[in-house]
C-alpha cells in the first residue's frame, strides 16, 4: 500500500479504541507532523527504501497518507550566504513581529524575491485565507505578481517558516492547486523562505515534477549593514 485516506472524524473513535487522550486542537496535531515533529519510528519503518510517509489534504476534512521522495525542505549547510545591504526599516525590525511576519517583511523590504528569481515583482496580497477544489483551507503568506524582460507574467506565492519549523511539501502541493485554479493565465513560481540558525535567510524555488515536489533552486542571503560588504566580497560575487 502506498496511500490511504482518512477523515478527521475518525480521530475520536480510533483514539477511544486505543485509549489515547486526544489533544484539544486536532488540526494543530496534523499540522505539526509535516512541519515540527517526525512520525513515530514504528510508522516511518513501514516505508519502502528511498521514500517517506507524508500527510496531505484530500478534501474537506479528509487527509491522505502517501509515500513520496521529498517530505521536508531543509536548508543545505554547504551553501554560501550572499551578503545583501539590509534595507529593513528600523521600525519594522523593532516592532516585535512574529518570526514568520518578520521574515516576510525582511524578504519584502529587501526585494529578495526579485534578486532570487531575477524578475521584477510587486506585492499583491498578504496573509490570505482561501480554499480551492479538493483543498479544505489554505493560509497563504505573501503573494507577488511579477514580469520578466520578455513580458511573461507570474504569480509568486511566498511561504515562510521560522528556524524551529520545517517547510513541508504538502503546503507546496496545496499552493500549486490553488494558484492553478485562481490564476490560470499566469505562470506560478513557488518560493519558500526560512530563517536558518546562522541568521541568514534561505530561499527555495519549488515545483512539481510528476507527483513529487522538487527543489529548482536554493540560495542563502545574509542581510548586513553596507559597510560589512567588503571589496573581497564584491570581487568574489563578480566571478560567479
C-alpha positions as CSV (number, residue, x, y, z in Angstrom):
1,X,0.0,0.0,0.0
2,X,1.4,3.4,-1.0
3,X,-1.5,5.6,0.1
4,X,-4.8,5.6,2.0
5,X,-7.3,8.3,3.0
6,X,-8.8,9.0,6.5
7,X,-11.2,11.6,7.8
8,X,-10.8,14.0,10.8
9,X,-13.9,12.4,12.3
10,X,-12.1,9.1,12.7
11,X,-9.7,10.5,15.3
12,X,-12.2,10.3,18.2
13,X,-13.3,6.7,17.6
14,X,-9.8,5.4,17.0
15,X,-8.4,7.3,20.0
16,X,-11.1,5.8,22.2
17,X,-10.4,2.3,21.0
18,X,-6.7,2.7,21.7
19,X,-7.3,4.6,25.0
20,X,-5.4,7.6,23.8
21,X,-6.2,11.0,25.2
22,X,-6.7,13.4,22.4
23,X,-5.3,17.0,22.4
24,X,-7.9,19.8,22.2
25,X,-6.6,21.1,18.9
26,X,-6.6,18.2,16.4
27,X,-5.8,20.4,13.5
28,X,-2.6,21.5,15.1
29,X,-1.6,17.8,15.5
30,X,-2.0,17.3,11.8
31,X,-0.1,20.5,11.0
32,X,2.8,19.6,13.4
33,X,3.6,16.3,11.7
34,X,4.8,17.8,8.4
35,X,6.4,20.8,9.9
36,X,7.6,20.3,13.5
37,X,7.8,16.6,14.6
38,X,8.7,13.4,13.0
39,X,6.4,10.4,12.6
40,X,6.8,7.6,15.2
41,X,9.5,5.2,14.2
42,X,7.0,2.4,14.1
43,X,5.2,4.2,11.3
44,X,8.3,5.5,9.5
45,X,9.8,2.0,9.4
46,X,6.9,0.7,7.2
47,X,8.0,3.0,4.2
48,X,10.0,1.5,1.4
49,X,13.6,2.4,0.9
50,X,14.1,5.9,-0.6
51,X,10.6,7.1,0.2
52,X,8.8,8.5,3.3
53,X,5.2,8.8,4.5
54,X,3.6,12.2,4.4
55,X,0.1,13.6,5.2
56,X,-1.7,15.8,2.8
57,X,-5.2,17.2,2.4
58,X,-7.5,15.1,0.2
59,X,-10.8,17.1,0.5
60,X,-12.8,18.9,3.2
61,X,-12.0,17.2,6.5
62,X,-10.2,14.3,4.7
63,X,-6.5,13.6,4.7
64,X,-4.2,11.3,2.8
65,X,-1.2,9.2,4.0
66,X,1.0,8.7,0.9
67,X,4.6,7.8,0.1
68,X,6.9,10.3,-1.5
69,X,10.6,11.1,-2.0
70,X,10.7,14.6,-0.5
71,X,8.8,15.3,2.7
72,X,10.5,18.3,4.2
73,X,12.7,21.0,2.7
74,X,15.8,21.6,4.8
75,X,18.4,24.3,4.1
76,X,21.7,22.8,2.9
77,X,24.6,23.5,5.2
78,X,27.2,23.8,2.4
79,X,25.5,26.9,0.8
80,X,27.4,30.2,1.0
81,X,25.4,33.1,2.4
82,X,25.4,36.1,-0.1
83,X,25.6,39.4,1.7
84,X,22.8,41.9,0.8
85,X,22.7,45.5,2.1
86,X,19.9,45.5,4.8
87,X,17.1,47.8,3.8
88,X,14.7,46.7,6.5
89,X,13.2,49.9,8.2
90,X,14.3,50.1,11.9
91,X,10.7,50.5,13.0
92,X,9.9,47.1,11.3
93,X,12.9,45.4,12.8
94,X,12.0,46.6,16.3
95,X,8.2,46.1,16.2
96,X,8.0,42.7,17.8
97,X,6.5,40.8,14.8
98,X,6.3,37.1,15.0
99,X,9.1,35.2,13.3
100,X,7.2,34.4,10.2
101,X,5.9,38.0,9.9
102,X,9.4,39.4,10.4
103,X,10.8,37.0,7.8
104,X,8.2,38.0,5.2
105,X,8.8,41.7,6.0
106,X,12.6,41.3,5.5
107,X,12.0,39.5,2.2
108,X,9.7,42.2,1.0
109,X,11.7,45.3,2.0
110,X,15.0,43.8,0.7
111,X,13.4,42.7,-2.6
112,X,14.8,39.2,-2.1
113,X,12.2,37.7,-4.4
114,X,13.4,39.9,-7.3
115,X,17.0,39.1,-6.5
116,X,16.4,35.4,-6.2
117,X,14.1,34.9,-9.3
118,X,15.8,37.6,-11.4
119,X,12.5,39.2,-12.3
120,X,10.6,42.4,-11.3
121,X,8.0,41.6,-8.6
122,X,5.2,43.5,-6.9
123,X,3.4,42.6,-3.6
124,X,-0.3,41.8,-4.3
125,X,-1.7,40.4,-1.1
126,X,-0.6,39.1,2.3
127,X,-2.0,36.6,4.8
128,X,-4.8,35.5,2.5
129,X,-7.0,32.6,3.7
130,X,-8.8,30.9,0.9
131,X,-9.9,27.5,-0.4
132,X,-9.5,25.6,-3.6
133,X,-11.1,22.4,-5.2
134,X,-10.2,19.4,-3.0
135,X,-8.4,21.6,-0.5
136,X,-10.1,22.5,2.7
137,X,-8.3,25.7,3.6
138,X,-5.1,27.4,2.7
139,X,-3.4,30.1,4.8
140,X,-1.0,32.0,2.4
141,X,1.9,34.2,3.4
142,X,2.7,36.9,0.8
143,X,1.6,36.9,-2.9
144,X,3.6,38.7,-5.5
145,X,2.9,39.5,-9.2
146,X,5.9,39.5,-11.5
147,X,7.1,40.2,-15.0
148,X,10.3,39.3,-16.8
149,X,12.2,41.1,-19.6
150,X,10.1,39.3,-22.3
151,X,6.8,40.3,-20.8
152,X,5.9,36.9,-19.3
153,X,3.8,37.4,-16.2
154,X,3.9,35.4,-13.0
155,X,2.1,34.9,-9.7
156,X,4.5,34.1,-6.9
157,X,3.3,32.7,-3.5
158,X,5.8,33.1,-0.7
159,X,5.5,30.8,2.3
160,X,7.7,31.4,5.4
161,X,8.9,29.3,8.3
162,X,10.9,30.3,11.4
163,X,14.1,28.4,12.3
164,X,12.3,26.0,14.6
165,X,9.8,24.8,11.9
166,X,10.5,23.0,8.6
167,X,9.0,23.6,5.2
168,X,6.7,20.7,4.1
169,X,6.0,19.7,0.6
170,X,2.3,19.3,1.4
171,X,1.9,23.1,1.5
172,X,3.6,23.4,-1.8
173,X,1.1,21.0,-3.4
174,X,-1.7,23.0,-1.9
175,X,-0.3,26.2,-3.3
176,X,0.0,24.7,-6.8
177,X,-3.6,23.5,-6.7
178,X,-4.8,26.9,-5.5
179,X,-2.9,29.1,-7.9
180,X,-3.6,27.0,-11.0
181,X,-7.3,27.5,-10.2
182,X,-7.2,31.2,-9.2
183,X,-4.6,32.5,-11.7
184,X,-4.9,30.2,-14.8
185,X,-3.3,32.8,-17.1
186,X,-0.2,33.4,-15.0
187,X,2.9,31.2,-14.6
188,X,3.2,30.2,-11.0
189,X,6.7,30.2,-9.3
190,X,6.6,28.9,-5.8
191,X,9.0,30.4,-3.3
192,X,9.7,29.3,0.3
193,X,11.7,31.3,2.8
194,X,13.2,30.2,6.1
195,X,15.3,31.7,8.8
196,X,18.3,29.5,9.5
197,X,20.4,29.1,12.6
198,X,23.3,31.2,11.3
199,X,21.0,34.2,11.0
200,X,20.8,34.1,7.2
201,X,17.6,33.6,5.1
202,X,17.2,30.5,2.9
203,X,15.1,30.9,-0.2
204,X,13.9,27.9,-2.3
205,X,12.0,27.8,-5.6
206,X,9.9,24.7,-5.7
207,X,8.0,22.9,-8.5
208,X,6.0,19.7,-9.1
209,X,7.8,17.0,-11.1
210,X,5.1,14.4,-11.8
211,X,3.7,13.6,-8.4
212,X,6.7,14.8,-6.4
213,X,7.8,18.2,-5.2
214,X,11.4,19.1,-6.3
215,X,13.8,22.0,-5.5
216,X,14.6,24.1,-8.6
217,X,17.0,26.5,-6.8
218,X,18.3,27.2,-3.3
219,X,20.1,30.4,-2.2
220,X,21.1,31.8,1.2
221,X,21.2,35.6,1.9
222,X,22.6,37.5,4.8
223,X,21.3,41.0,5.5
224,X,24.1,43.2,6.7
225,X,25.0,46.9,7.0
226,X,26.5,48.2,3.8
227,X,30.0,48.7,5.4
228,X,30.2,45.0,6.2
229,X,30.3,44.2,2.5
230,X,34.0,44.5,1.6
231,X,36.0,44.6,-1.6
232,X,36.7,40.9,-1.3
233,X,33.0,40.1,-1.1
234,X,32.3,42.1,-4.2
235,X,35.2,40.6,-6.1
236,X,34.0,37.0,-5.3
237,X,30.4,37.8,-6.3
238,X,31.7,39.2,-9.7
239,X,33.2,35.8,-10.5
240,X,30.0,33.8,-10.1
